[in-house]
Amino acid sequence: MKKLFSNIKGDAFGGITAGIVALPLALAFGVSSGLGPSAGLYGAIFISFFAAMFGGTNTQISGPTAPMTAVSMVVIAGIIAANDGDVNKALPAILTVFLLAGLMQIGLGALGLGKYIRYIPYPVVSGFMTAIGVIILITQILPAVGYYPKEDQEYVDTFKPQAEEVILENILKEEAGEGILVLEDFKETINRAEKVTEADILKESKTLAAKEASGVLGTFKVLGRALSNIKWLEVILALGTIFIIYGFKRITTAVPSTLVALIVMSGIAVGFGLDYEPIEEIPSGFPVPNLEIFSSFKLSSVTPYIFTALTLALLGAIDSLLTSVVADNMTKTKHKPNKELVGQGIGNSIGAIFGGIPGAGATIRTVVNIQSGGKTKLSGMIAGVMLLIILLALGPIASQIPAAVLAGILITVGIGVMDYKGLKAIPSLPKDIKLGPIKLSSEVLIMLVVLLLSTFWNLVYAVGIGLVIASLMFMKKIGDLTAERSDVKALSAEKAWKDEKDFPEKLKEEVFIKHLKGPLFFGSTSDFQSLAKQIPDTASTVVIRLGRMQYMDQSGLYAMEDVLQELIKKNGINVLFVDLLRQPRYMMEQIDIIPDLIPEEHIFKSFKECTQWIKNNVKDKY
C-alpha cells in the first residue's frame, strides 16, 4: 500500500493527463464499434481502473484500442443482425461474448501462458495492424461525408421486399418454436402477417440497409451514393479535426492535440448553431451493470462466437504485452506478463458487465502517463476515475459532439495504427519462395494474406489462416535446413568430423556414416526416410551419429522405426547409434526400438568406442 502512494503527485498528474487523452478516443471507438459512445467510455473507465489495480505493469493505461474495436465491430454487427437489428435485444449476447473474452484472458494468465504470446510471428501482427488501419480509414469515409445508409430513404426502400421476406421467415420460426405451424393451414400465419405494419417493414429495411453498407465492402457498395449525397459541413468538420490533430502537434505536445481538436471543432459546431449530425446521446449518471447477461443467458446465442472471444482474448493479450514492453523500456522496470493478463481479463470482464466494449493496454496513453510523471498502478486507476468524473459531469455536453469530428479522430487513428516499419521492409526482404513466375518473400506473402483477408473478409479467420501459413512455412524452412545440414553421404564423400579422421581407410566401403544435425520432426522426416536408398551396396554397417539431434517428435519417431526396420530386418544391415541424447532415447524406448531393433550393445557414448567395435566386428570385404 505504501508503494502505491509513494508517488501521489506524479501519478495524479499522469493519470489525469492520460484520462484526458483517452476521452476522445473512447468516444470514437464506441461509435465505431456500433454500440455508441457510452460503450466506449464505460470500457475506458472500468478497464483502465481494474487492469491497473490487478495488472502486472505499473504504468500501463488500458482502454479501448483500434485492434480490439475492429474485432468487436465484427461481433456486434453479427449479433445485432441475428436479432432483427435491435441493439437492445442483442446487447446481452454481445456483452456475454466480451465477458467470455475477459474470462479467457484471466485463464491465459492463470495458466502462465503470458510468456508464449511473444511467439506470434511478426508478419501476422504486421498484416493485422495494417488491416486495422485500412478498415478504420475506409469505414470512416461515410460518417466523414455525412452519409448514413439508414437515413437514405431511396436506398432503404430497395430493401423492402427483402425485409418482408425476413419478417415472414421470423413469423414462421416463431410458430415452429411454439409448435403451431401447420403446413395445411396458414390461418395463424396470415393473422400474424396482417399485424405487420409499414413501420415494422421500414425498421427491418433500415437494418438490412445498414448491414449491407457495413464494413469495407459495404462502404464501397454505397460509396457512389455517399459521394452524390455529400454534406459539405460534415466534410469540413472532419477535415478541420484532422488538420488540428496534426497541426497542433507541431506547436506543442504538452496538450493532447486530439482533445484540442475535439473541443475546438465541437465548440464551433455548437457555438454557431450549425446543422450537423451529433453522436448518440450519452446516458447521464453512474453506469449500471447489465444483469441480463446472466438472466437471459443462452448458450446457443454465444456458441458461434467462442472462437471470436478467444481471438479477442489473444489480441488483447498481445496488444497489452507489447505496450508493457514499451513501458519497461521507458521506466527501466520489468512487467509480470501473466499477472498483466489476469488484470486485463478482470478489467474486460467488469467492463463488459457494465456495458463497455473490450480493450487492452494502450501505447500512446501509457507513454503520456509515464512522461507526465506516472510511476505506480495508482496512475491507471486515477485515469479511470477521471473518465468517470467526466461522464458524470459532462455527459449531456458530450452528447452534442458532431459525429464527423469523431470520424476525423478515427481517420488519424487509422493512419497511425498501420505498421509502416513492416511495409517499408517489403522490397528488402529476401525472396525465398516462388509462386509461378513470381518470386517473393514468404514473410511478405504472410503479411499480404493477413492484410487482404482481414480487410475484405474476416479479421478473426485472417489471423488464424496467417498463423497456419506462417507455421507451415516455418516448418518447411526448418525441415529443409535440417535436411541440408544432415545430407546422406558416404564417409568418403562427406567432410569427416574431427574424430572421424582416424577411421580405418580399409573399412570405409563397408561402413556408412550418417550425421543427424538438428531435430527429427514431421518437417524433416521425408528426407530422412530416403536414407536406405542412398546406402551403397558394399555397406554392411550403418553408423548414425545422434549427438546433434536434440529433439524427436512422434512423426520423427515412426520415420526412424520404418528406416531401421528396412535396414535391419529387410537388408540385414547392422545399425549403430553414437551419442544418443535423453529425449530421443526416451521416445525410442517407448515403442521398443530400443532394445528390439537397436540393442544396448549397439549404442555408444563416443565415436571412439564405436570405431573400436567396428574394428573388432566388421571385416574388410572390398
Secondary structure by P-SEA (a helix, b strand, c coil): cccccccaaaaaaaaaaaaaaaaaaaaaaaaaacccaaaaaaaaaaaaaaaaaccccccccccccaaaaaaaaaaaaaaaaaaccccccaaaaaaaaaaaaaaaaaaaaaaccccccccccaaaaaaaaaaaaaaaaaaacccccccccccaaaaaaaaaaaaaaaaaaaaaaaaaaacccccccaaaaaaaaaaccaaaaaaaaaaaaaaaaccaaaaaaaaaaaaaaccaaaaaaaaaaaaaaaaaaaacccccaaaaaaaaaaaaaaaaccccccccccccccccccccccccccccccccaaaaaaaaaaaaaaaaaaaaaaaaaaacccccaaaaaaaaaaaaaaaaaabbbbbcccaaaaaaaaaaccccaaaaaaaaaaaaaaaaccaaaaaaccaaaaaaaaaaaaaaaccaaaaaaccccccccccccbbbbaaaaaaaaaaaaaacccaaaaaaaaaaaaaaaaaaaaaaaaaaacccccccccccccccccccccccccbbbbbbccccccccaaaaaaccccccccccbbbbbccccccccaaaaaaaaaaaaaaccccbbbbbbcccccaaaaaaaaacccccccccccccccaaaaaaaaaacccccc
